[in-house]
Amino acid sequence: MSAYQSTVPVFIATLTNIKAWLDKAAAEGDEAALMEARLAPDMYPLPKQVQLVSDSAKGCGARLTGIEAPAMPDTEASFAELKDRCDKTIAFLESLDPAAVDAGITREIELKFPNGGGMKFDAQTYLCGFVLPNVYFHASMAYAILRANGVNVGKLDFLAHLAPYVYAPPAD
């Protein structure tokens, strides 16, 4: 499996699923309350969880290809704005050259933090040990926030991208 196959389709599927969760939330919940909702006082609220999925996905694509990620200020204040951010991230990911993503697996990846610190990885560790866990963590937190606040999302919503592979059990 290539670096591209391990990242871009996974990120696009996750962002697409998040958009569907937000649609359910809009139909079933109190948008203002959900935009402030969090699982614990010291955890990020729903918008930040979605923003971090977006940032992780576009940052990975940019770092592996050696290009600049599109800037997206964290100002989303509605489900529509969060969905638009997902769409912009998906469009960026779809613009990436698969060969360039694959070639990036030999890069050294350096993350710089605002406080002056940072982290350095070989690309494989960055991808498998940092990015993928972060994407799934923050997507899971967004899902859990919605579910904990009464939005009717379930495991099939989390795995909705696998719908073409689902088959009915044999009839008795």
C-alpha positions as CSV (number, residue, x, y, z in Angstrom):
1,M,0.0,0.0,0.0
2,S,1.4,3.4,-0.9
3,A,1.6,6.5,1.1
4,Y,-1.0,8.1,-1.1
5,Q,-3.4,5.1,-0.6
6,S,-2.8,5.3,3.1
7,T,-3.7,9.0,3.4
8,V,-5.7,10.9,0.8
9,P,-8.6,8.4,0.3
10,V,-8.7,7.9,4.1
11,F,-8.8,11.6,4.8
12,I,-11.4,12.3,2.1
13,A,-13.7,9.5,3.5
14,T,-13.4,10.8,7.0
15,L,-14.1,14.4,6.0
16,T,-17.1,13.2,3.9
17,N,-18.4,11.3,6.8
18,I,-18.1,14.3,9.1
19,K,-20.1,16.3,6.7
20,A,-22.9,13.7,6.9
21,W,-22.8,13.8,10.7
22,L,-23.1,17.6,10.6
23,D,-26.2,17.2,8.4
24,K,-27.7,14.8,10.9
25,A,-26.8,17.2,13.7
26,A,-28.5,20.1,11.8
27,A,-31.7,18.1,11.4
28,E,-31.8,16.8,15.0
29,G,-30.0,19.1,17.3
30,D,-29.5,22.6,18.6
31,E,-26.7,23.9,16.4
32,A,-25.7,26.7,18.8
33,A,-25.4,24.2,21.7
34,L,-23.6,21.6,19.6
35,M,-21.1,24.2,18.4
36,E,-20.1,24.7,22.1
37,A,-20.3,21.1,23.1
38,R,-17.3,19.1,24.3
39,L,-16.9,15.8,26.1
40,A,-15.0,17.2,29.1
41,P,-14.1,20.7,30.3
42,D,-10.5,20.4,29.2
43,M,-11.2,19.1,25.7
44,Y,-11.8,21.0,22.5
45,P,-15.4,21.7,21.4
46,L,-16.9,20.3,18.2
47,P,-15.6,22.9,15.8
48,K,-12.0,22.6,17.0
49,Q,-12.3,18.8,16.6
50,V,-13.4,19.2,12.9
51,Q,-10.7,21.9,12.3
52,L,-8.0,19.5,13.7
53,V,-9.1,16.7,11.3
54,S,-8.9,19.2,8.5
55,D,-5.5,20.6,9.6
56,S,-4.0,17.1,10.1
57,A,-5.2,16.0,6.6
58,K,-4.1,19.0,4.6
59,G,-0.9,19.3,6.6
60,C,0.0,15.7,5.8
61,G,-0.7,16.1,2.1
62,A,1.4,19.3,2.1
63,R,4.3,17.9,4.0
64,L,4.5,14.7,2.0
65,T,4.5,16.6,-1.3
66,G,6.6,19.6,-0.1
67,I,4.0,22.2,-0.9
68,E,2.2,24.8,1.2
69,A,-1.1,23.8,2.8
70,P,-4.0,26.2,2.2
71,A,-4.5,28.5,5.1
72,M,-7.8,28.1,6.9
73,P,-8.3,30.3,9.9
74,D,-10.2,28.6,12.7
75,T,-13.3,30.9,12.6
76,E,-16.1,28.5,11.7
77,A,-19.2,29.4,13.6
78,S,-21.8,27.1,12.0
79,F,-22.3,23.6,10.6
80,A,-22.4,25.1,7.1
81,E,-19.0,26.7,7.7
82,L,-17.5,23.5,9.1
83,K,-18.8,21.6,6.0
84,D,-17.3,24.2,3.8
85,R,-14.0,23.7,5.5
86,C,-14.3,20.0,4.9
87,D,-15.1,20.7,1.2
88,K,-12.0,23.0,0.9
89,T,-9.8,20.4,2.5
90,I,-11.2,17.6,0.3
91,A,-10.6,19.8,-2.8
92,F,-6.9,20.4,-1.7
93,L,-6.4,16.6,-1.1
94,E,-8.0,15.8,-4.5
95,S,-5.5,18.2,-6.2
96,L,-2.5,16.3,-4.8
97,D,-0.4,14.2,-7.3
98,P,-0.4,10.6,-6.0
99,A,3.2,10.2,-7.2
100,A,4.3,13.2,-5.2
101,V,2.6,12.0,-2.1
102,D,4.3,8.6,-2.5
103,A,7.7,10.2,-3.1
104,G,7.3,12.1,0.2
105,I,7.6,8.9,2.2
106,T,11.4,9.4,2.2
107,R,11.2,13.0,3.6
108,E,12.1,14.1,7.1
109,I,9.0,15.9,8.5
110,E,9.4,18.7,11.0
111,L,6.5,20.2,12.9
112,K,7.1,23.6,14.5
113,F,5.0,24.8,17.4
114,P,4.2,28.4,18.2
115,N,6.2,28.1,21.4
116,G,9.4,27.4,19.5
117,G,9.4,23.7,20.1
118,G,8.6,21.0,17.6
119,M,8.9,17.4,16.5
120,K,11.0,15.7,13.8
121,F,9.9,12.4,12.2
122,D,10.8,10.2,9.3
123,A,7.8,10.4,7.0
124,Q,6.7,6.8,7.8
125,T,6.6,7.5,11.6
126,Y,4.9,10.8,11.0
127,L,2.2,9.2,8.8
128,C,1.6,6.0,10.9
129,G,2.4,7.2,14.4
130,F,1.2,10.8,14.3
131,V,-1.2,11.8,11.5
132,L,-3.4,8.8,11.1
133,P,-3.9,8.5,14.9
134,N,-4.7,12.3,15.1
135,V,-7.2,12.2,12.3
136,Y,-9.0,9.3,13.8
137,F,-8.8,10.7,17.3
138,H,-10.3,14.1,16.4
139,A,-12.9,12.5,14.1
140,S,-13.9,10.2,16.9
141,M,-14.2,13.1,19.4
142,A,-16.4,15.0,16.9
143,Y,-18.6,11.9,16.5
144,A,-18.7,11.3,20.3
145,I,-19.6,14.9,21.0
146,L,-22.6,14.6,18.6
147,R,-23.7,11.3,19.9
148,A,-23.3,12.3,23.5
149,N,-25.6,15.3,22.8
150,G,-28.4,13.2,21.2
151,V,-27.5,13.2,17.5
152,N,-28.5,9.9,16.0
153,V,-25.2,8.8,14.7
154,G,-23.9,5.2,15.0
155,K,-21.0,3.1,13.9
156,L,-22.4,2.8,10.4
157,D,-22.2,6.6,10.1
158,F,-18.5,6.5,11.2
159,L,-17.9,3.8,8.5
160,A,-20.2,5.1,5.9
161,H,-17.4,5.2,3.3
162,L,-17.5,1.4,3.3
163,A,-21.1,1.2,2.1
164,P,-20.1,-0.3,-1.3
165,Y,-18.6,-3.3,0.6
166,V,-21.6,-4.0,2.8
167,Y,-23.8,-7.0,1.9
168,A,-26.9,-8.4,3.4
169,P,-26.6,-11.6,5.5
170,P,-27.9,-14.8,3.8
171,A,-31.6,-15.3,4.0
172,D,-32.7,-18.1,6.4
